[in-house]
Amino acid sequence: MKTVKHPVTGRIMTLVATRKLTPSSDTSIKHVPVKLPKAIVFFIGGAGDKRPFILGEYPQNTIDPNFNMRDVADDLVKKYEGKIKEGVILADRVETYFGYYEIYGDDRIRANILPLIKTKSQKIIIIGHSLGGWNGIWLSKKLSDWGYCVELLLTLDPVGTGVVVETFSDIYKETPIGDASIWVNLEYALNTDRSDAVALAGGRFNPKGRRVPLPNDPDVNEKVLINHLATADAMNCKLSTGENAWDYVDYALK
């Protein structure tokens, strides 16, 4: 594009150059390479995370949205900002952030999760808190069974064994079985505020507490001195392995 003066009228004109990539007569299919992310991180929130949580018919016990997993998503986006902008990692506080109820059942997984996974070679990281941890374990198993590559399952104080949440929540009734290359489970053990009472009522789930251990139980299963709502802080707790939860995310993404 350039500006010139008309030789007769003297008016200023803008000339726009056009270029055809192929002749108009060429109707063959053109293959344009598309860069796909090598890894996808799903953030799964628990009760009262993305939407209010009402315990049955008792609105006075409503738990307002606290966006725990959105905070974790924001921290991850900051840590991997460059790779996310380059399209190497897909992780977002909106696009890959779900409530536990949005991944309950095959239909919701097919509608909400599978459209984001373009190939079965992409690495999948699942980070779930509370009821999101419980349903996240099931998500890892279903995706693995369907041939997808679940690289890391990170469950943060998973809850789901209580009768109350089993009755009023969209969670799987059966005890979950996880399936991932690495599974890290953290149980929050501070128990000093209302959120911990809610977690206890919901029934904290200890995958290593089975009477008969399974071969794909957590590789790391530890207690951390954190309140149930302090999930962003739990990600930084040093474990007996010498690492924290972020270190395992780093390993998975590398």
Backbone as CSV, one residue per row, in Angstrom:
resi,resn,N_x,N_y,N_z,CA_x,CA_y,CA_z,C_x,C_y,C_z
1,MET,0.857,-1.186,0.000,0.000,0.000,0.000,0.897,1.241,0.000
2,LYS,0.611,2.206,-0.960,1.378,3.447,-0.968,0.516,4.591,-1.473
3,THR,0.947,5.812,-1.160,0.193,7.011,-1.525,0.898,7.716,-2.675
4,VAL,0.096,8.126,-3.748,0.648,8.838,-4.905,-0.285,9.979,-5.287
5,LYS,0.252,10.922,-6.103,-0.558,12.039,-6.572,-1.061,11.722,-7.982
6,HIS,-2.378,11.953,-8.213,-2.960,11.710,-9.534,-2.338,12.687,-10.527
7,PRO,-1.858,12.217,-11.689,-1.138,13.077,-12.648,-1.998,14.167,-13.257
8,VAL,-3.334,14.047,-13.249,-4.221,15.038,-13.875,-4.873,15.919,-12.824
9,THR,-5.558,15.290,-11.866,-6.325,16.064,-10.885,-5.457,16.566,-9.735
10,GLY,-4.344,15.909,-9.501,-3.487,16.292,-8.386,-3.947,15.747,-7.049
11,ARG,-5.041,14.987,-7.043,-5.539,14.410,-5.793,-4.606,13.309,-5.295
12,ILE,-4.576,13.148,-3.992,-3.765,12.094,-3.378,-4.562,10.782,-3.413
13,MET,-3.943,9.736,-3.935,-4.601,8.435,-4.031,-3.788,7.389,-3.261
14,THR,-4.497,6.380,-2.747,-3.853,5.254,-2.074,-3.943,4.026,-2.967
15,LEU,-2.798,3.489,-3.328,-2.757,2.289,-4.152,-2.575,1.068,-3.263
16,VAL,-3.395,0.055,-3.493,-3.331,-1.186,-2.727,-2.925,-2.308,-3.656
17,ALA,-1.831,-2.953,-3.352,-1.361,-4.069,-4.174,-2.030,-5.352,-3.719
18,THR,-2.490,-6.172,-4.643,-3.102,-7.463,-4.322,-2.285,-8.565,-4.963
19,ARG,-2.306,-9.726,-4.320,-1.550,-10.861,-4.841,-2.370,-12.130,-4.647
20,LYS,-2.478,-12.903,-5.685,-3.181,-14.171,-5.584,-2.190,-15.264,-5.230
21,LEU,-2.554,-16.036,-4.220,-1.677,-17.124,-3.825,-1.680,-18.247,-4.844
22,THR,-2.860,-18.523,-5.394,-3.000,-19.558,-6.414,-3.979,-19.083,-7.473
23,PRO,-3.882,-19.597,-8.680,-4.843,-19.223,-9.727,-6.257,-19.576,-9.301
24,SER,-7.219,-18.778,-9.720,-8.618,-19.032,-9.361,-9.122,-20.354,-9.912
25,SER,-8.438,-20.851,-10.940,-8.860,-22.120,-11.542,-8.393,-23.335,-10.733
26,ASP,-7.479,-23.093,-9.766,-6.950,-24.192,-8.942,-7.902,-24.449,-7.785
27,THR,-8.654,-25.528,-7.870,-9.643,-25.853,-6.838,-9.175,-26.979,-5.915
28,SER,-7.887,-27.324,-5.974,-7.385,-28.404,-5.136,-7.400,-27.995,-3.663
29,ILE,-7.490,-28.975,-2.793,-7.536,-28.726,-1.351,-6.155,-28.305,-0.862
30,LYS,-6.114,-27.202,-0.119,-4.848,-26.695,0.418,-4.710,-27.125,1.880
31,HIS,-3.599,-27.714,2.248,-3.360,-28.155,3.617,-2.558,-27.096,4.354
32,VAL,-3.173,-26.500,5.366,-2.522,-25.465,6.161,-2.166,-26.057,7.520
33,PRO,-0.881,-26.101,7.869,-0.495,-26.678,9.157,-1.039,-25.868,10.325
34,VAL,-1.579,-26.565,11.338,-2.119,-25.931,12.538,-1.313,-26.397,13.747
35,LYS,-0.834,-25.452,14.533,-0.048,-25.795,15.711,-0.975,-26.145,16.863
36,LEU,-0.841,-27.361,17.377,-1.666,-27.807,18.487,-0.855,-27.769,19.781
37,PRO,-1.507,-27.462,20.903,-0.779,-27.469,22.175,-0.295,-28.873,22.511
38,LYS,0.886,-28.949,23.087,1.436,-30.255,23.468,0.849,-30.741,24.789
39,ALA,0.329,-29.798,25.586,-0.234,-30.159,26.883,-1.472,-29.325,27.171
40,ILE,-2.428,-29.942,27.866,-3.661,-29.265,28.253,-3.842,-29.450,29.755
41,VAL,-4.132,-28.355,30.450,-4.325,-28.417,31.897,-5.791,-28.129,32.213
42,PHE,-6.449,-29.093,32.861,-7.838,-28.918,33.281,-7.881,-28.636,34.781
43,PHE,-8.610,-27.580,35.151,-8.797,-27.211,36.545,-10.237,-27.551,36.931
44,ILE,-10.412,-28.408,37.949,-11.739,-28.868,38.318,-12.057,-28.396,39.736
45,GLY,-13.031,-27.508,39.863,-13.387,-26.957,41.162,-14.378,-27.821,41.917
46,GLY,-14.475,-27.594,43.224,-15.363,-28.372,44.078,-16.659,-27.647,44.384
47,ALA,-17.284,-28.026,45.501,-18.558,-27.427,45.897,-18.378,-25.941,46.177
48,GLY,-19.255,-25.131,45.625,-19.179,-23.698,45.854,-17.987,-23.036,45.202
49,ASP,-17.419,-23.667,44.185,-16.241,-23.093,43.526,-16.666,-22.165,42.387
50,LYS,-17.310,-22.711,41.369,-17.751,-21.883,40.240,-19.170,-21.354,40.426
51,ARG,-19.972,-22.062,41.231,-21.352,-21.643,41.458,-21.711,-21.926,42.919
52,PRO,-22.763,-21.281,43.446,-23.159,-21.549,44.837,-23.515,-23.020,45.025
53,PHE,-23.272,-23.510,46.218,-23.585,-24.898,46.540,-24.622,-24.912,47.646
54,ILE,-25.797,-25.484,47.352,-26.879,-25.543,48.328,-27.009,-26.971,48.828
55,LEU,-26.954,-27.136,50.127,-27.083,-28.466,50.717,-28.564,-28.821,50.829
56,GLY,-29.051,-29.541,49.825,-30.440,-29.988,49.847,-31.404,-28.831,49.846
57,GLU,-32.350,-28.806,50.794,-33.380,-27.776,50.851,-33.092,-26.773,51.964
58,TYR,-31.814,-26.545,52.219,-31.444,-25.650,53.313,-30.618,-24.489,52.781
59,PRO,-31.299,-23.464,52.195,-30.576,-22.341,51.576,-29.701,-21.573,52.554
60,GLN,-29.997,-21.648,53.865,-29.158,-20.938,54.834,-27.760,-21.534,54.892
61,ASN,-27.598,-22.747,54.365,-26.288,-23.400,54.354,-25.584,-23.272,53.000
62,THR,-26.088,-22.363,52.164,-25.500,-22.175,50.846,-24.043,-21.741,50.952
63,ILE,-23.210,-22.368,50.133,-21.797,-22.007,50.062,-21.596,-21.146,48.824
64,ASP,-21.196,-19.881,49.011,-21.016,-18.974,47.877,-19.767,-19.336,47.084
65,PRO,-19.739,-18.991,45.797,-18.561,-19.299,44.962,-17.288,-18.709,45.564
66,ASN,-16.239,-19.523,45.617,-14.969,-19.042,46.173,-13.837,-19.052,45.146
67,PHE,-14.071,-19.667,43.971,-13.118,-19.648,42.853,-11.726,-20.126,43.260
68,ASN,-11.684,-21.173,44.076,-10.399,-21.732,44.493,-9.533,-22.125,43.308
69,MET,-10.115,-22.872,42.397,-9.319,-23.374,41.282,-9.002,-22.287,40.265
70,ARG,-9.790,-21.227,40.254,-9.453,-20.105,39.374,-8.152,-19.463,39.836
71,ASP,-7.967,-19.414,41.160,-6.716,-18.869,41.694,-5.526,-19.727,41.271
72,VAL,-5.697,-21.051,41.325,-4.629,-21.953,40.888,-4.376,-21.779,39.389
73,ALA,-5.456,-21.632,38.625,-5.320,-21.419,37.181,-4.552,-20.136,36.893
74,ASP,-4.863,-19.076,37.624,-4.169,-17.802,37.426,-2.678,-17.931,37.739
75,ASP,-2.361,-18.687,38.810,-0.960,-18.880,39.161,-0.228,-19.658,38.067
76,LEU,-0.892,-20.667,37.518,-0.255,-21.463,36.465,-0.043,-20.627,35.200
77,VAL,-1.034,-19.814,34.863,-0.913,-18.972,33.669,0.257,-18.004,33.812
78,LYS,0.476,-17.486,35.016,1.619,-16.598,35.248,2.939,-17.345,35.091
79,LYS,2.993,-18.578,35.619,4.232,-19.362,35.565,4.588,-19.761,34.140
80,TYR,3.574,-20.019,33.319,3.819,-20.531,31.969,3.288,-19.583,30.894
81,GLU,3.304,-18.296,31.207,2.734,-17.298,30.291,3.317,-17.404,28.881
82,GLY,4.626,-17.546,28.788,5.271,-17.604,27.472,4.816,-18.802,26.670
83,LYS,4.822,-19.993,27.270,4.429,-21.218,26.581,2.953,-21.209,26.202
84,ILE,2.135,-20.571,27.033,0.708,-20.487,26.724,0.487,-19.563,25.522
85,LYS,1.196,-18.427,25.487,1.069,-17.505,24.359,1.583,-18.136,23.069
86,GLU,2.615,-18.986,23.188,3.154,-19.671,22.011,2.244,-20.793,21.529
87,GLY,1.270,-21.174,22.350,0.370,-22.251,21.968,0.886,-23.628,22.324
88,VAL,1.962,-23.684,23.110,2.521,-24.978,23.510,1.662,-25.617,24.603
89,ILE,1.094,-24.776,25.484,0.242,-25.235,26.581,-1.120,-24.559,26.470
90,LEU,-2.179,-25.352,26.654,-3.533,-24.797,26.722,-3.967,-24.830,28.184
91,ALA,-4.101,-23.662,28.778,-4.529,-23.535,30.173,-5.140,-22.157,30.339
92,ASP,-6.338,-22.104,30.937,-7.041,-20.829,30.971,-8.047,-20.836,32.123
93,ARG,-8.244,-19.677,32.752,-9.194,-19.580,33.861,-10.640,-19.688,33.383
94,VAL,-10.866,-19.677,32.070,-12.214,-19.822,31.527,-12.341,-21.104,30.713
95,GLU,-11.492,-21.235,29.698,-11.655,-22.330,28.734,-11.410,-23.712,29.328
96,THR,-10.446,-23.844,30.236,-10.130,-25.160,30.774,-10.438,-25.264,32.270
97,TYR,-11.302,-24.393,32.762,-11.688,-24.368,34.170,-13.137,-24.816,34.275
98,PHE,-13.375,-25.903,35.027,-14.712,-26.490,35.112,-15.120,-26.733,36.563
99,GLY,-16.432,-26.758,36.787,-16.956,-27.212,38.061,-17.053,-28.729,38.025
100,TYR,-17.053,-29.342,39.207,-17.116,-30.805,39.281,-18.328,-31.364,38.542
101,TYR,-19.441,-30.620,38.542,-20.692,-31.054,37.911,-20.599,-31.020,36.377
102,GLU,-19.626,-30.272,35.837,-19.486,-30.162,34.381,-18.716,-31.327,33.778
103,ILE,-18.139,-32.180,34.630,-17.412,-33.349,34.111,-18.029,-34.641,34.643
104,TYR,-19.270,-34.541,35.116,-19.954,-35.715,35.658,-20.702,-36.429,34.534
105,GLY,-20.343,-37.675,34.284,-21.025,-38.459,33.259,-20.374,-38.338,31.899
106,ASP,-20.493,-39.394,31.117,-19.853,-39.425,29.800,-20.330,-38.303,28.889
107,ASP,-21.616,-37.973,28.948,-22.158,-36.943,28.058,-21.518,-35.587,28.310
108,ARG,-21.327,-35.224,29.573,-20.742,-33.918,29.886,-19.244,-33.906,29.570
109,ILE,-18.588,-35.044,29.772,-17.173,-35.122,29.403,-17.022,-34.956,27.891
110,ARG,-17.876,-35.627,27.134,-17.804,-35.515,25.666,-18.140,-34.101,25.200
111,ALA,-19.036,-33.424,25.888,-19.450,-32.080,25.479,-18.462,-31.006,25.918
112,ASN,-17.884,-31.141,27.111,-17.048,-30.075,27.676,-15.549,-30.303,27.558
113,ILE,-15.116,-31.552,27.652,-13.688,-31.854,27.704,-13.119,-32.269,26.347
114,LEU,-13.756,-33.227,25.703,-13.184,-33.793,24.477,-12.986,-32.776,23.351
115,PRO,-13.865,-31.764,23.180,-13.616,-30.788,22.110,-12.298,-30.032,22.257
116,LEU,-11.765,-29.970,23.466,-10.508,-29.247,23.691,-9.285,-30.110,23.408
117,ILE,-9.475,-31.432,23.353,-8.362,-32.358,23.112,-8.391,-32.739,21.634
118,LYS,-7.386,-32.324,20.883,-7.388,-32.509,19.437,-6.765,-33.832,18.997
119,THR,-5.778,-34.319,19.737,-5.153,-35.593,19.392,-4.905,-36.382,20.681
120,LYS,-4.806,-37.687,20.549,-4.608,-38.542,21.721,-3.160,-38.543,22.200
121,SER,-2.296,-37.835,21.493,-0.902,-37.742,21.918,-0.654,-36.534,22.823
122,GLN,-1.631,-35.646,22.941,-1.464,-34.472,23.793,-1.450,-34.883,25.270
123,LYS,-0.532,-34.298,26.031,-0.465,-34.603,27.451,-1.592,-33.872,28.188
124,ILE,-2.230,-34.588,29.100,-3.337,-34.019,29.862,-2.953,-33.967,31.334
125,ILE,-3.143,-32.792,31.935,-2.922,-32.618,33.368,-4.265,-32.259,33.984
126,ILE,-4.669,-32.988,35.011,-5.938,-32.738,35.706,-5.622,-32.303,37.135
127,ILE,-6.096,-31.110,37.510,-5.927,-30.613,38.871,-7.321,-30.410,39.455
128,GLY,-7.682,-31.215,40.448,-9.023,-31.147,41.009,-9.013,-30.941,42.512
129,HIS,-9.943,-30.116,42.985,-10.042,-29.822,44.418,-11.400,-30.252,44.954
130,SER,-11.415,-30.865,46.149,-12.642,-31.229,46.843,-13.490,-32.181,45.977
131,LEU,-14.759,-31.851,45.719,-15.567,-32.699,44.839,-14.970,-32.747,43.433
132,GLY,-14.230,-31.702,43.071,-13.535,-31.698,41.778,-12.397,-32.699,41.756
133,GLY,-11.843,-32.988,42.936,-10.830,-34.032,43.024,-11.449,-35.405,42.845
134,TRP,-12.592,-35.622,43.486,-13.316,-36.900,43.388,-13.708,-37.193,41.936
135,ASN,-14.401,-36.227,41.307,-14.796,-36.425,39.902,-13.594,-36.365,38.971
136,GLY,-12.543,-35.632,39.371,-11.334,-35.572,38.560,-10.640,-36.920,38.469
137,ILE,-10.714,-37.696,39.563,-10.146,-39.050,39.534,-10.887,-39.886,38.491
138,TRP,-12.210,-39.772,38.509,-13.009,-40.489,37.514,-12.688,-40.013,36.101
139,LEU,-12.476,-38.707,35.938,-12.145,-38.169,34.613,-10.849,-38.771,34.096
140,SER,-9.858,-38.911,34.975,-8.576,-39.493,34.549,-8.769,-40.925,34.063
141,LYS,-9.616,-41.675,34.758,-9.857,-43.071,34.381,-10.589,-43.160,33.051
142,LYS,-11.601,-42.355,32.871,-12.381,-42.407,31.630,-11.543,-41.976,30.427
143,LEU,-10.767,-40.893,30.582,-9.928,-40.440,29.466,-8.875,-41.487,29.123
144,SER,-8.278,-42.086,30.145,-7.276,-43.136,29.901,-7.911,-44.330,29.197
145,ASP,-9.100,-44.713,29.631,-9.804,-45.833,29.000,-10.130,-45.536,27.536
146,TRP,-10.325,-44.253,27.221,-10.641,-43.868,25.840,-9.391,-43.629,25.006
147,GLY,-8.229,-43.879,25.578,-6.992,-43.800,24.809,-6.246,-42.491,24.891
148,TYR,-6.650,-41.588,25.788,-5.963,-40.311,25.928,-4.810,-40.431,26.922
149,CYS,-3.870,-39.488,26.852,-2.638,-39.544,27.653,-2.749,-38.635,28.871
150,VAL,-3.154,-39.201,30.000,-3.233,-38.428,31.241,-1.865,-38.502,31.915
151,GLU,-1.120,-37.422,31.827,0.244,-37.391,32.334,0.281,-37.185,33.845
152,LEU,-0.577,-36.297,34.360,-0.575,-36.001,35.792,-1.993,-35.831,36.301
153,LEU,-2.295,-36.500,37.410,-3.530,-36.295,38.151,-3.130,-35.727,39.509
154,LEU,-3.573,-34.506,39.793,-3.247,-33.845,41.053,-4.555,-33.600,41.798
155,THR,-4.790,-34.355,42.876,-6.028,-34.215,43.643,-5.733,-33.513,44.956
156,LEU,-6.473,-32.433,45.200,-6.240,-31.564,46.344,-7.406,-31.689,47.316
157,ASP,-7.177,-32.387,48.410,-8.181,-32.638,49.442,-9.493,-33.142,48.834
158,PRO,-9.457,-34.268,48.116,-10.672,-34.787,47.483,-11.733,-35.172,48.509
159,VAL,-12.975,-34.872,48.167,-14.124,-35.115,49.044,-15.205,-35.831,48.241
160,GLY,-15.935,-36.748,48.899,-17.036,-37.395,48.177,-17.602,-38.627,48.850
161,THR,-17.083,-38.993,50.014,-17.555,-40.214,50.666,-18.759,-39.975,51.578
162,GLY,-19.098,-38.711,51.828,-20.202,-38.396,52.734,-21.567,-38.596,52.106
163,VAL,-22.541,-38.969,52.926,-23.901,-39.230,52.439,-24.542,-37.953,51.905
164,VAL,-24.264,-36.805,52.535,-24.889,-35.542,52.137,-24.502,-35.170,50.709
165,VAL,-23.204,-35.134,50.412,-22.775,-34.740,49.062,-23.152,-35.805,48.042
166,GLU,-23.159,-37.057,48.471,-23.548,-38.128,47.547,-24.998,-37.974,47.136
167,THR,-25.814,-37.463,48.042,-27.244,-37.308,47.778,-27.550,-36.083,46.940
168,PHE,-26.862,-34.960,47.213,-27.243,-33.684,46.605,-26.271,-33.169,45.542
169,SER,-25.250,-33.935,45.194,-24.254,-33.448,44.247,-24.160,-34.365,43.028
170,ASP,-23.722,-33.786,41.915,-23.491,-34.574,40.699,-22.111,-35.207,40.772
171,ILE,-21.986,-36.219,41.625,-20.726,-36.937,41.732,-20.994,-38.429,41.567
172,TYR,-19.938,-39.152,41.197,-20.050,-40.595,41.046,-20.219,-41.230,42.426
173,LYS,-21.131,-42.190,42.510,-21.405,-42.845,43.788,-20.341,-43.883,44.124
174,GLU,-19.755,-44.507,43.107,-18.746,-45.525,43.357,-17.418,-44.869,43.763
175,THR,-16.629,-45.597,44.538,-15.300,-45.109,44.911,-14.446,-44.975,43.660
176,PRO,-13.857,-43.805,43.436,-13.125,-43.577,42.181,-11.808,-44.329,42.094
177,ILE,-11.441,-44.671,40.878,-10.162,-45.312,40.577,-9.448,-44.430,39.566
178,GLY,-8.288,-43.926,39.925,-7.562,-43.030,39.035,-6.675,-43.774,38.058
179,ASP,-6.302,-43.090,36.985,-5.393,-43.678,36.000,-4.603,-42.553,35.345
180,ALA,-3.348,-42.407,35.758,-2.473,-41.369,35.212,-1.032,-41.837,35.340
181,SER,-0.152,-41.262,34.529,1.267,-41.611,34.629,1.799,-41.301,36.021
182,ILE,1.366,-40.145,36.566,1.724,-39.765,37.934,0.464,-39.261,38.630
183,TRP,0.236,-39.751,39.852,-0.908,-39.284,40.641,-0.372,-38.775,41.972
184,VAL,-0.636,-37.492,42.252,-0.243,-36.874,43.512,-1.520,-36.478,44.255
185,ASN,-1.681,-36.966,45.469,-2.866,-36.656,46.270,-2.450,-35.969,47.565
186,LEU,-3.102,-34.838,47.865,-2.831,-34.107,49.101,-4.096,-34.053,49.946
187,GLU,-3.951,-34.424,51.207,-5.052,-34.302,52.162,-4.755,-33.125,53.075
188,TYR,-5.719,-32.174,53.182,-5.509,-31.000,54.017,-5.859,-31.359,55.461
189,ALA,-4.972,-31.026,56.384,-5.126,-31.549,57.743,-5.107,-30.481,58.827
190,LEU,-5.377,-29.217,58.487,-5.322,-28.178,59.511,-6.588,-28.185,60.379
191,ASN,-7.764,-28.269,59.738,-9.045,-28.419,60.446,-9.293,-27.349,61.506
192,THR,-9.196,-26.090,61.082,-9.400,-25.001,62.051,-10.473,-23.999,61.619
193,ASP,-11.114,-24.183,60.460,-12.159,-23.230,60.086,-13.377,-23.943,59.490
194,ARG,-14.372,-23.152,59.097,-15.650,-23.695,58.623,-15.472,-24.563,57.384
195,SER,-14.529,-24.195,56.522,-14.344,-24.962,55.288,-13.904,-26.396,55.589
196,ASP,-13.141,-26.558,56.665,-12.702,-27.899,57.044,-13.877,-28.720,57.565
197,ALA,-14.799,-28.067,58.277,-15.988,-28.769,58.770,-16.834,-29.253,57.598
198,VAL,-16.914,-28.418,56.552,-17.665,-28.796,55.354,-17.005,-29.994,54.672
199,ALA,-15.674,-29.965,54.601,-14.941,-31.068,53.972,-15.131,-32.365,54.754
200,LEU,-15.111,-32.261,56.079,-15.313,-33.448,56.902,-16.720,-34.002,56.722
201,ALA,-17.719,-33.096,56.635,-19.098,-33.536,56.424,-19.253,-34.185,55.050
202,GLY,-18.515,-33.646,54.076,-18.584,-34.205,52.723,-17.865,-35.532,52.594
203,GLY,-16.989,-35.811,53.531,-16.280,-37.082,53.525,-14.990,-37.022,52.738
204,ARG,-13.898,-36.686,53.435,-12.594,-36.666,52.764,-12.249,-38.064,52.265
205,PHE,-11.620,-38.130,51.102,-11.291,-39.412,50.487,-9.790,-39.628,50.493
206,ASN,-9.351,-40.699,51.125,-7.940,-41.057,51.133,-7.744,-42.273,50.231
207,PRO,-7.207,-42.079,49.032,-7.055,-43.200,48.093,-6.198,-44.328,48.649
208,LYS,-5.280,-44.007,49.555,-4.415,-45.036,50.128,-5.074,-45.732,51.312
209,GLY,-6.300,-45.316,51.623,-6.973,-45.907,52.760,-7.787,-47.140,52.407
210,ARG,-7.673,-47.614,51.175,-8.420,-48.809,50.775,-7.920,-50.023,51.554
211,ARG,-8.816,-50.942,51.786,-8.427,-52.175,52.473,-7.521,-53.017,51.582
212,VAL,-7.767,-52.928,50.254,-6.919,-53.635,49.293,-6.355,-52.591,48.328
213,PRO,-5.085,-52.199,48.460,-4.499,-51.183,47.576,-4.548,-51.611,46.110
214,LEU,-4.679,-50.619,45.248,-4.691,-50.875,43.814,-3.340,-50.480,43.218
215,PRO,-2.940,-51.098,42.116,-1.622,-50.806,41.542,-1.476,-49.385,41.026
216,ASN,-2.613,-48.732,40.703,-2.523,-47.367,40.191,-2.976,-46.332,41.218
217,ASP,-2.826,-46.665,42.506,-3.086,-45.684,43.555,-2.029,-44.578,43.488
218,PRO,-2.220,-43.470,44.250,-1.296,-42.333,44.143,0.170,-42.697,44.333
219,ASP,1.011,-42.077,43.514,2.462,-42.215,43.675,2.926,-41.412,44.883
220,VAL,2.240,-40.291,45.128,2.528,-39.449,46.295,1.203,-39.204,47.003
221,ASN,1.141,-39.512,48.290,-0.098,-39.370,49.060,0.266,-38.816,50.439
222,GLU,0.040,-37.503,50.646,0.523,-36.871,51.871,-0.475,-35.886,52.463
223,LYS,-0.327,-35.658,53.769,-1.103,-34.640,54.462,-0.312,-33.336,54.507
224,VAL,-1.034,-32.227,54.360,-0.406,-30.907,54.471,-1.241,-30.063,55.422
225,LEU,-0.592,-29.213,56.186,-1.288,-28.391,57.174,-1.879,-27.149,56.511
226,ILE,-3.030,-27.368,55.877,-3.706,-26.312,55.116,-5.206,-26.438,55.364
227,ASN,-5.919,-25.293,55.402,-7.380,-25.321,55.461,-7.951,-25.713,54.104
228,HIS,-9.168,-26.227,54.112,-9.769,-26.772,52.895,-9.866,-25.738,51.766
229,LEU,-10.049,-24.469,52.099,-10.191,-23.444,51.058,-8.859,-22.845,50.611
230,ALA,-7.771,-23.209,51.271,-6.473,-22.582,50.964,-5.716,-23.362,49.902
231,THR,-6.380,-23.649,48.800,-5.794,-24.514,47.782,-4.581,-23.897,47.081
232,ALA,-4.621,-22.606,46.820,-3.466,-21.968,46.182,-2.228,-22.100,47.065
233,ASP,-2.426,-22.000,48.389,-1.302,-22.164,49.317,-0.818,-23.617,49.343
234,ALA,-1.745,-24.552,49.240,-1.377,-25.977,49.283,-0.432,-26.343,48.148
235,MET,-0.553,-25.658,47.018,0.307,-25.955,45.872,1.780,-25.714,46.198
236,ASN,2.042,-24.878,47.202,3.425,-24.527,47.541,3.971,-25.285,48.747
237,CYS,3.158,-26.163,49.347,3.606,-26.895,50.530,4.686,-27.912,50.163
238,LYS,5.781,-27.886,50.907,6.854,-28.838,50.659,6.470,-30.208,51.192
239,LEU,6.666,-31.236,50.380,6.296,-32.597,50.736,7.527,-33.372,51.190
240,SER,7.313,-34.589,51.674,8.429,-35.404,52.151,9.382,-35.776,51.017
241,THR,8.907,-35.669,49.787,9.753,-35.962,48.629,10.744,-34.838,48.351
242,GLY,10.541,-33.700,49.033,11.398,-32.540,48.793,10.803,-31.587,47.777
243,GLU,9.730,-31.992,47.131,9.081,-31.161,46.126,7.747,-30.641,46.631
244,ASN,7.140,-29.751,45.848,5.763,-29.343,46.118,4.917,-29.681,44.900
245,ALA,3.634,-29.372,44.958,2.726,-29.740,43.868,3.133,-29.099,42.545
246,TRP,3.631,-27.859,42.614,4.051,-27.180,41.390,5.199,-27.910,40.704
247,ASP,6.074,-28.520,41.495,7.189,-29.255,40.905,6.684,-30.413,40.042
248,TYR,5.645,-31.085,40.507,5.092,-32.199,39.733,4.397,-31.694,38.468
249,VAL,3.787,-30.526,38.557,3.206,-29.910,37.351,4.334,-29.580,36.360
250,ASP,5.448,-29.059,36.879,6.594,-28.737,36.028,7.095,-29.990,35.304
251,TYR,7.253,-31.082,36.043,7.721,-32.330,35.435,6.787,-32.768,34.318
252,ALA,5.491,-32.695,34.572,4.496,-33.146,33.592,4.528,-32.283,32.334
253,LEU,4.697,-30.976,32.514,4.665,-30.072,31.365,5.973,-30.075,30.585
254,LYS,7.058,-30.583,31.203,8.326,-30.644,30.490,8.495,-31.966,29.765
